[in-house]
Amino acid sequence: MKTAVDSMTVADAMHHGVVTCDVDTPLSKVAQIMVGHWIHCVVVSSRTEQELPPWGVVSDLDLAAGFRHDGAADTPAGEVAATPAVMVWMREPLGRAVQLMTEHGVSHLVVIDRGSSRPVGVLSTLDVARVVADA
């Protein structure tokens, strides 16, 4: 039996747009970015946003884990980011994205447009849950 996850693409479920920070951005600023945009991850890039692929991802769980120690507010995003960023093409089947999340133990994938090879969005486990709930 075919499920909603099997019949949709990443583009059908993803959030468009990518919020980024530099590898040297302090965790206090990453927290402000997440709260200000109501998001659960920030894509970490190297010193130039033009460089591909993205360097890593700081999830809300990574952020929480990073704040376990004194002075953590000044810890650079690059020290807690999940690296390398796990990426998926936007036209891939959603089932393939779920497989990647499971294999890599991540809750966020950076979505790439095949034509430009640039990040165009993020797919989270919550996005997948929404698809399943709406089916």
MOTARA-V900285 format. One record per helix or strand of 2 or more residues. SS is the DSSP state (alpha for helix, beta for strand). FROM is the first residue (numbers start at 0). LEN is the number of residues. Records with the same first field share a line. If there is no record, write none. Layout:
SS = FROM-LEN / FROM-LEN
//
This chain:
alpha = 3-4 / 9-4 / 26-11 / 59-7 / 71-3 / 76-4 / 93-11 / 124-10
beta = 14-2 / 19-3 / 40-5 / 55-4 / 86-3 / 107-5 / 118-6
//
